[in-house]
Every structure is written in C-alpha cells, then in structure tokens.
Amino acid sequence: MAFFHLNSKAQDFWWSPRNYIQWCPTSMSLLQIAERRILKVIKTPFEAKYVNIGKCVGGVENKIWTLVLNKNAEKTPLVLLHGFASGVALWCLNFDTLAWNRPVYAMDLLGFGSSSRPNFSSNALEAESQMVKSIEEWRKQVGLDKFVLLGHSMGGFLASAYALQHPDRVSHVILADPWGFPDRPSGNDANTRIRIPFWVKGIAYLLQPFNPLWLIRVSGPLGPRIVQRARPDIFRKYAEAVEDADVAISEYIYHCNAQNPTGEACFHAMMASFGWAKYPMLHRISALRSDVPLTFIYGARSWVDRHPGQIIKENRKESSVEMHVIGGAGHHVYADKRDEFHRLVLEACESADSLSVARNVTVEEKPSEAEERVHELQTEISHTVLGVMQATETLESP
C-alpha cells in the first residue's frame, strides 16, 4: 500500500492524506487480489493486461485494465462495458459462453476498477466525451477495426455515446438494462406526486454535491461490511460459481469503489440525479446512423425504465432495433438469467457476423456517390448534435 511522505506535524492531523489512506483499508494490490479470486471460475484461457492509452484524459498517462479471451478466433469481436460501481470481474459468469467461438474483450472503464483514475471534467458532455475518447484510444491500441459493443447500465449509456461518435467502429450495439435513456420526471408528473417529508428533501439537497458512494469511503474500516450487508442479493447471483461469493464479491466491489473516485465523479457530472442523465440518450439516439443495429435487453424486475427502448424501436423504422424483456431478471440481467442473456447476445453477435460476411462478399461493389454523401451527412449529424448540446451547457454553466 502506497503512502504519501509527510512531515511529522502533518501526520498529527487526523485528516491528513496518510491517515485517510490508513482509515480506508484498500489499495490497488488488494483490488487485484480480490479480482483474481473471482476470475478463478473462468475456464477459458485469458490474458489480463494494461493497455496504455496515453494522455487523452487529464493530461496524464492513462492505462486501461483489460481482459482478453479467445483473441485469435475469426468471428466479430465482442467488447464489454461494465456498469457503475462495477468492474471486469463481475462478467465472470458470462466469459466462457460468450467467448466460446469469438474474441471477447472486457475493460475497466477509465476511473473505475484497476484502470487509471484521472480527473474528469465537471461538465456533463465534456466528461462523457472524455469517456468516449478513452474507449476509442483503447480500441486503437488493441487494434480492433469493427466490433459488437455491449454495455450494461452506465456502460450502455457510454456504448450509445461511443456509437454516436464512432459509428464506423460498431457492427452492433447491445444495451443491457441501460441507464440514462429516459427523461427525468417533472414535478407535475402524476407518478411523482408523493408527499416527501421536508427533512428527506433537506438531506437529499445537502448530499447533492457528493459522489454516490461517498459513504463507503468515509466509513473507513466499516466500508467492506457496509457493502456486504447493503446488497446481499448481488452476492447470491454468484453463489453457485464463486467460492465464498458473499465475501469475494463484496471485497471486490469495495476495493473497486474505495479508491480515488474519479470515475464516480464523472458519473456524478453526467447525472441529473442517480436515476437520470442530464442529457438523456432517448433524444440523442435518433442521430445514430441508420445502419447501426441496436438490441435492448431489459430485466422484467429492473428499476430501469424500458419505455425508451420501445420508443426508439418505433421511431427507427429504417433501422434494425430489437427489444427483449427477460422474465425474472432484475437490473443485473447478465447474472440473473444468464442463459437467456447469452442467447440474445450471441444472436446479435451472429447477425453482426453475417453482415460482415455479406460485406466481404460484395467488397468490389463500391457505394454510389449519393450513398457516400448520405453516409457522411449521418456522421456529421451525430457529431453536430453533441457539439450543440455541449456548447449549450457551457453557456448555461456559471
């Protein structure tokens, strides 16, 4: 565990950096140990490595922790983006099936897990663009040309943002119970007319400046126990595969989120409140190129609003949009009903494989000038929409 060098006077203060680190029983090495304990369940050989993406965020050298399985398979690669407060290890129940006959890449998003933790912008759209930039730099360094992109929860929001900026790189986008799509309900919404006690509103107002998981860090030695007791349902999902899952998973989640919370701050910048994004993807996905297929996979018992998926399916009439709701699954749909989840994901991947083969067969048939122009216009629209929204937020910022 690393410590800062402080003079004796500074060490006397309980709020000094050194005492804070001692107060939070965590380190990157402990996180790696917790991760290895979970990844032992994977039967497929895999490579775990850091991918250097340079100074693309925060002006410092950044590295993204990456797992690679079945790298040399010929099918379309599948890239996995985890959700908020998560990391690569929580895909442990999915790796073997998804990587059976295709390359699979999973990363700890920048600012999360074992990846570097640079400072992000506090501007919502700038922070989002920084995340997208880090994914694109990672793609370049890994050497992927075109791939299927699967994102869960916050990862689904970022997968959509990436596809908007880099449609040429995604052959299919799979959104698993994605966060950040619906509008935040207005105060006049019939569903929000609930009498909330004044003291609850007061506490909520006071906590607005804080990152969502601040309690884990401020609790010090009690942090791991808080995680373990807060969501026992998550640990039960892994009980059949992971030895002592309640301890192994809770320690992993704790160490993922007790580190410097820069990714969490990025999420805080993008959210209007925990359940909603400042710039909902529902109103932006229309700028996605029409030739990019979308697959939505929702859990029937999830808190995530799935109406945006239906609206997008109805509006993108010229595009391929599939929407599936898995019965009995909650927000962690990839772990709750993994057999059905795997079936739907692999179907989407196979459709990308078929499209790739079709493109290879007709490689000599070049698009017409008119088709090229339409392609360019669609790409320009996706970049312009984001640029206008970012400029608007900059003007509105104090």
C-alpha positions as CSV (number, residue, x, y, z in Angstrom):
1,M,0.0,0.0,0.0
2,A,1.4,3.3,-1.0
3,F,1.8,6.2,1.4
4,F,2.4,9.9,1.0
5,H,5.6,11.4,2.6
6,L,4.5,13.9,5.2
7,N,6.3,15.8,7.9
8,S,5.7,14.9,11.5
9,K,3.4,17.9,12.0
10,A,1.1,16.9,9.2
11,Q,1.0,13.3,10.5
12,D,-0.5,14.6,13.7
13,F,-3.7,15.7,11.9
14,W,-6.4,13.0,11.5
15,W,-7.4,14.5,8.2
16,S,-4.0,14.1,6.6
17,P,-3.7,12.0,3.4
18,R,-1.7,9.4,5.2
19,N,-4.3,8.9,7.9
20,Y,-7.1,8.9,5.3
21,I,-5.4,6.0,3.4
22,Q,-4.9,4.1,6.7
23,W,-8.6,4.8,7.5
24,C,-9.7,3.1,4.2
25,P,-8.3,-0.4,4.2
26,T,-7.8,-0.6,0.4
27,S,-5.1,-0.5,-2.3
28,M,-4.8,-1.4,-5.9
29,S,-2.9,-4.6,-4.9
30,L,-5.8,-5.7,-2.7
31,L,-8.2,-5.0,-5.6
32,Q,-6.1,-7.2,-7.9
33,I,-6.1,-10.0,-5.3
34,A,-9.9,-9.8,-4.9
35,E,-10.3,-9.9,-8.7
36,R,-8.1,-12.9,-9.2
37,R,-10.1,-14.7,-6.5
38,I,-13.3,-14.3,-8.7
39,L,-11.7,-14.9,-12.1
40,K,-10.6,-18.4,-11.0
41,V,-14.0,-19.6,-12.1
42,I,-13.2,-18.8,-15.8
43,K,-12.3,-22.0,-17.7
44,T,-11.3,-20.2,-21.0
45,P,-7.7,-19.2,-21.1
46,F,-7.4,-15.4,-20.9
47,E,-4.9,-12.6,-20.9
48,A,-5.1,-9.7,-18.3
49,K,-3.1,-6.7,-19.1
50,Y,-2.9,-2.9,-19.1
51,V,-3.5,-1.0,-22.3
52,N,-1.7,2.3,-22.4
53,I,-4.0,5.0,-24.0
54,G,-1.7,8.0,-23.4
55,K,-2.6,11.4,-22.1
56,C,-6.1,11.5,-23.6
57,V,-7.8,12.5,-20.3
58,G,-6.5,14.7,-17.5
59,G,-3.1,15.4,-19.1
60,V,-1.5,12.3,-17.6
61,E,-0.6,8.8,-18.8
62,N,-3.6,6.5,-18.6
63,K,-3.9,2.8,-18.7
64,I,-7.0,0.7,-19.0
65,W,-7.1,-2.7,-17.4
66,T,-8.3,-5.3,-20.0
67,L,-9.2,-9.0,-20.1
68,V,-8.9,-10.7,-23.5
69,L,-10.4,-14.2,-24.3
70,N,-10.1,-16.3,-27.5
71,K,-8.2,-13.5,-29.2
72,N,-7.4,-15.4,-32.4
73,A,-11.0,-16.5,-33.2
74,E,-12.2,-15.3,-36.5
75,K,-15.7,-14.1,-35.6
76,T,-16.6,-10.5,-34.8
77,P,-15.1,-9.4,-31.5
78,L,-17.4,-8.6,-28.6
79,V,-16.4,-5.7,-26.3
80,L,-18.0,-5.4,-22.8
81,L,-18.5,-2.2,-20.8
82,H,-19.5,-2.7,-17.2
83,G,-22.0,-0.5,-15.2
84,F,-21.5,2.0,-12.4
85,A,-19.5,0.8,-9.4
86,S,-18.5,-2.4,-11.2
87,G,-15.6,-3.9,-13.0
88,V,-14.4,-6.7,-15.3
89,A,-14.7,-9.5,-12.7
90,L,-18.5,-9.3,-12.5
91,W,-18.7,-10.6,-16.1
92,C,-17.1,-13.9,-14.7
93,L,-20.4,-15.8,-15.2
94,N,-20.5,-14.8,-18.9
95,F,-17.0,-15.1,-20.3
96,D,-16.9,-18.8,-21.1
97,T,-20.1,-18.8,-23.0
98,L,-19.6,-15.5,-24.9
99,A,-16.0,-16.4,-25.8
100,W,-16.7,-19.9,-26.9
101,N,-16.0,-19.1,-30.6
102,R,-15.3,-15.4,-30.7
103,P,-12.9,-12.9,-29.3
104,V,-14.1,-11.1,-26.1
105,Y,-12.6,-8.0,-24.6
106,A,-13.7,-6.6,-21.2
107,M,-12.2,-3.4,-19.8
108,D,-12.4,-1.5,-16.5
109,L,-13.6,1.9,-17.7
110,L,-11.3,4.8,-17.1
111,G,-11.7,5.9,-13.5
112,F,-13.1,2.5,-12.4
113,G,-11.6,-0.8,-11.2
114,S,-7.9,-1.3,-11.8
115,S,-7.7,1.3,-14.6
116,S,-6.1,4.7,-14.2
117,R,-8.1,7.4,-12.3
118,P,-7.5,10.8,-14.0
119,N,-9.6,13.8,-13.2
120,F,-12.6,14.3,-15.5
121,S,-14.4,17.5,-16.4
122,S,-17.4,18.5,-14.2
123,N,-19.2,19.4,-17.4
124,A,-21.6,16.6,-18.3
125,L,-21.0,16.4,-22.0
126,E,-17.3,17.0,-21.7
127,A,-17.0,14.2,-19.2
128,E,-19.0,11.9,-21.5
129,S,-16.7,12.8,-24.4
130,Q,-13.6,12.1,-22.3
131,M,-15.0,8.6,-21.6
132,V,-15.7,8.1,-25.3
133,K,-12.3,9.3,-26.2
134,S,-10.7,6.8,-23.7
135,I,-12.6,3.9,-25.3
136,E,-11.6,5.0,-28.8
137,E,-7.9,5.3,-27.8
138,W,-8.2,1.8,-26.2
139,R,-9.6,0.5,-29.5
140,K,-6.7,1.9,-31.4
141,Q,-4.1,0.4,-29.1
142,V,-5.8,-3.0,-29.0
143,G,-6.1,-3.0,-32.8
144,L,-9.8,-3.6,-33.3
145,D,-11.4,-2.4,-36.5
146,K,-15.1,-3.3,-36.0
147,F,-16.8,-5.0,-33.1
148,V,-20.0,-5.6,-31.3
149,L,-20.3,-3.3,-28.3
150,L,-22.2,-4.4,-25.2
151,G,-22.8,-2.1,-22.3
152,H,-24.7,-2.6,-19.1
153,S,-26.4,0.2,-17.2
154,M,-24.0,3.2,-17.3
155,G,-21.9,1.1,-19.7
156,G,-25.0,1.1,-22.0
157,F,-25.2,4.9,-21.9
158,L,-21.5,5.1,-22.8
159,A,-21.8,2.5,-25.5
160,S,-24.5,4.6,-27.1
161,A,-22.4,7.7,-26.8
162,Y,-19.5,5.9,-28.4
163,A,-21.6,4.7,-31.3
164,L,-22.9,8.2,-31.9
165,Q,-19.3,9.5,-32.3
166,H,-17.8,6.4,-34.0
167,P,-20.5,4.6,-35.9
168,D,-17.9,3.1,-38.3
169,R,-16.4,1.0,-35.5
170,V,-19.5,-0.7,-34.2
171,S,-21.2,-3.6,-36.1
172,H,-24.0,-3.9,-33.4
173,V,-24.8,-2.2,-30.1
174,I,-26.3,-4.2,-27.3
175,L,-27.7,-2.3,-24.4
176,A,-28.3,-4.3,-21.3
177,D,-30.7,-2.5,-19.0
178,P,-29.1,0.8,-20.0
179,W,-29.0,3.8,-17.6
180,G,-29.5,7.4,-18.8
181,F,-32.2,7.0,-21.5
182,P,-35.5,8.3,-20.1
183,D,-36.3,11.9,-19.2
184,R,-36.3,12.8,-15.6
185,P,-40.0,13.0,-14.4
186,S,-41.2,16.5,-13.9
187,G,-42.7,17.7,-10.6
188,N,-46.2,17.6,-12.3
189,D,-45.9,14.0,-13.3
190,A,-48.7,12.0,-11.8
191,N,-46.3,9.3,-10.7
192,T,-44.2,11.8,-8.7
193,R,-47.0,13.4,-6.7
194,I,-45.8,11.9,-3.5
195,R,-45.6,13.8,-0.2
196,I,-41.9,13.7,0.7
197,P,-41.1,14.8,4.2
198,F,-39.2,18.2,4.4
199,W,-36.3,16.6,6.3
200,V,-35.8,14.0,3.5
201,K,-35.7,16.8,0.9
202,G,-33.2,18.6,3.1
203,I,-30.9,15.6,3.3
204,A,-31.2,15.0,-0.4
205,Y,-30.3,18.6,-1.1
206,L,-27.2,18.5,1.2
207,L,-26.0,15.3,-0.4
208,Q,-26.2,16.5,-4.0
209,P,-22.5,17.7,-4.2
210,F,-21.3,14.3,-3.0
211,N,-20.4,11.3,-5.2
212,P,-22.9,8.5,-4.9
213,L,-20.7,6.1,-3.0
214,W,-19.1,8.5,-0.6
215,L,-20.4,6.6,2.4
216,I,-18.2,3.5,1.6
217,R,-15.1,5.7,1.8
218,V,-16.0,7.8,4.8
219,S,-16.9,4.7,6.8
220,G,-13.3,3.5,6.8
221,P,-12.8,0.0,8.2
222,L,-16.6,-0.5,8.2
223,G,-16.8,0.0,4.5
224,P,-16.4,-3.7,3.5
225,R,-19.1,-4.7,5.9
226,I,-21.4,-2.0,4.6
227,V,-21.0,-3.3,1.1
228,Q,-21.6,-6.9,2.2
229,R,-24.8,-6.0,4.0
230,A,-26.2,-3.5,1.6
231,R,-26.8,-5.8,-1.4
232,P,-26.8,-9.5,-0.4
233,D,-29.0,-10.2,-3.5
234,I,-26.0,-9.4,-5.7
235,F,-23.8,-12.0,-4.0
236,R,-26.4,-14.7,-4.3
237,K,-26.2,-14.4,-8.1
238,Y,-22.6,-15.7,-7.9
239,A,-23.0,-18.2,-5.1
240,E,-23.1,-21.3,-7.4
241,A,-19.9,-20.4,-9.2
242,V,-17.7,-18.3,-6.9
243,E,-16.4,-19.8,-3.7
244,D,-17.5,-17.8,-0.6
245,A,-19.2,-15.4,-3.0
246,D,-20.6,-13.1,-0.3
247,V,-17.1,-12.3,0.8
248,A,-15.3,-12.5,-2.5
249,I,-17.8,-10.3,-4.4
250,S,-18.3,-7.8,-1.6
251,E,-14.5,-7.3,-1.2
252,Y,-14.1,-6.8,-4.9
253,I,-16.9,-4.2,-5.1
254,Y,-15.5,-2.5,-2.0
255,H,-11.9,-2.2,-3.4
256,C,-13.3,-1.1,-6.8
257,N,-15.1,1.8,-5.1
258,A,-12.9,2.8,-2.2
259,Q,-10.1,4.0,-4.4
260,N,-9.8,7.6,-5.7
261,P,-13.4,8.1,-7.1
262,T,-12.7,9.9,-10.3
263,G,-14.9,7.7,-12.5
264,E,-17.6,8.1,-9.9
265,A,-17.2,11.9,-10.2
266,C,-17.5,11.5,-14.0
267,F,-20.8,9.7,-13.5
268,H,-21.9,12.4,-11.0
269,A,-21.2,15.0,-13.7
270,M,-23.3,13.2,-16.2
271,M,-26.3,12.5,-14.0
272,A,-29.2,14.8,-13.1
273,S,-29.8,12.5,-10.1
274,F,-28.9,8.9,-9.7
275,G,-31.6,7.6,-11.8
276,W,-31.4,10.0,-14.7
277,A,-28.9,11.6,-17.1
278,K,-28.6,15.3,-17.7
279,Y,-28.8,14.7,-21.4
280,P,-31.0,11.6,-21.8
281,M,-30.0,9.3,-24.7
282,L,-33.6,8.9,-25.8
283,H,-33.5,12.3,-27.5
284,R,-30.0,11.8,-29.0
285,I,-30.1,8.3,-30.4
286,S,-32.0,9.5,-33.4
287,A,-28.7,10.9,-34.7
288,L,-27.2,7.4,-34.7
289,R,-26.5,6.2,-38.2
290,S,-29.4,4.1,-39.5
291,D,-27.1,1.2,-40.5
292,V,-26.1,0.6,-36.9
293,P,-28.3,-2.2,-35.4
294,L,-29.5,-1.9,-31.8
295,T,-30.5,-4.6,-29.3
296,F,-32.1,-3.7,-26.0
297,I,-32.2,-6.3,-23.2
298,Y,-34.1,-5.4,-20.1
299,G,-34.8,-7.3,-16.9
300,A,-38.6,-7.6,-16.2
301,R,-37.9,-6.8,-12.5
302,S,-35.4,-4.0,-13.0
303,W,-35.9,-0.4,-11.8
304,V,-34.7,0.8,-15.2
305,D,-37.5,2.3,-17.4
306,R,-37.8,0.3,-20.6
307,H,-40.2,2.6,-22.4
308,P,-37.3,4.4,-24.2
309,G,-36.4,1.1,-25.8
310,Q,-39.9,0.8,-27.2
311,I,-40.0,4.4,-28.4
312,I,-36.7,4.0,-30.1
313,K,-37.8,0.8,-31.8
314,E,-40.9,2.5,-33.1
315,N,-39.1,5.6,-34.3
316,R,-36.1,3.9,-36.0
317,K,-38.3,2.3,-38.7
318,E,-35.5,2.2,-41.3
319,S,-33.1,0.5,-38.8
320,S,-32.7,-2.8,-37.1
321,V,-33.9,-2.5,-33.4
322,E,-34.6,-5.5,-31.3
323,M,-36.1,-5.2,-27.8
324,H,-36.2,-8.1,-25.3
325,V,-37.5,-8.3,-21.7
326,I,-36.2,-11.3,-19.7
327,G,-38.7,-12.5,-17.2
328,G,-37.5,-13.0,-13.6
329,A,-34.4,-10.8,-14.2
330,G,-33.6,-7.6,-12.4
331,H,-31.1,-4.9,-13.2
332,H,-28.1,-7.3,-13.3
333,V,-29.7,-9.2,-16.2
334,Y,-26.4,-10.7,-17.2
335,A,-26.2,-12.6,-13.9
336,D,-29.9,-13.1,-13.0
337,K,-30.9,-15.1,-16.1
338,R,-27.6,-15.7,-17.9
339,D,-28.7,-18.5,-20.2
340,E,-31.3,-16.3,-21.8
341,F,-29.0,-13.3,-21.7
342,H,-26.3,-15.3,-23.5
343,R,-28.7,-16.5,-26.2
344,L,-29.8,-12.9,-27.0
345,V,-26.3,-11.6,-27.0
346,L,-25.0,-14.3,-29.2
347,E,-27.9,-13.9,-31.7
348,A,-26.9,-10.2,-32.0
349,C,-23.3,-11.2,-32.5
350,E,-24.2,-13.8,-35.1
351,S,-26.1,-11.2,-37.0
352,A,-23.0,-9.0,-37.0
353,D,-21.0,-12.0,-38.3
354,S,-23.5,-12.4,-41.2
355,L,-23.3,-8.8,-42.1
356,S,-19.5,-8.9,-42.0
357,V,-19.6,-11.9,-44.4
358,A,-22.0,-10.1,-46.7
359,R,-19.8,-7.1,-46.8
360,N,-16.8,-9.2,-47.6
361,V,-18.6,-11.0,-50.5
362,T,-19.6,-7.7,-52.1
363,V,-16.4,-5.8,-51.4
364,E,-15.9,-5.0,-55.1
365,E,-19.3,-3.2,-55.2
366,K,-18.4,0.3,-54.2
367,P,-21.2,2.6,-52.9
368,S,-22.5,5.3,-55.2
369,E,-21.6,8.9,-54.7
370,A,-25.2,9.5,-53.4
371,E,-24.8,6.7,-50.8
372,E,-21.4,8.1,-49.7
373,R,-22.9,11.5,-49.2
374,V,-25.8,10.2,-47.1
375,H,-23.2,8.3,-45.0
376,E,-21.2,11.5,-44.5
377,L,-24.3,13.5,-43.6
378,Q,-25.4,11.0,-41.0
379,T,-22.0,11.0,-39.4
380,E,-21.9,14.8,-39.4
381,I,-25.3,15.0,-37.7
382,S,-24.2,12.7,-34.8
383,H,-21.2,15.0,-34.2
384,T,-23.1,18.2,-34.6
385,V,-25.9,17.2,-32.1
386,L,-23.3,16.5,-29.4
387,G,-21.4,19.7,-30.2
388,V,-24.5,21.9,-30.0
389,M,-25.5,20.3,-26.7
390,Q,-22.0,20.8,-25.3
391,A,-22.0,24.5,-26.3
392,T,-25.4,25.0,-24.7
393,E,-24.2,23.5,-21.4
394,T,-21.1,25.7,-21.5
395,L,-23.2,28.8,-21.9
396,E,-25.5,27.8,-19.1
397,S,-22.7,26.9,-16.6
398,P,-21.9,29.6,-14.0
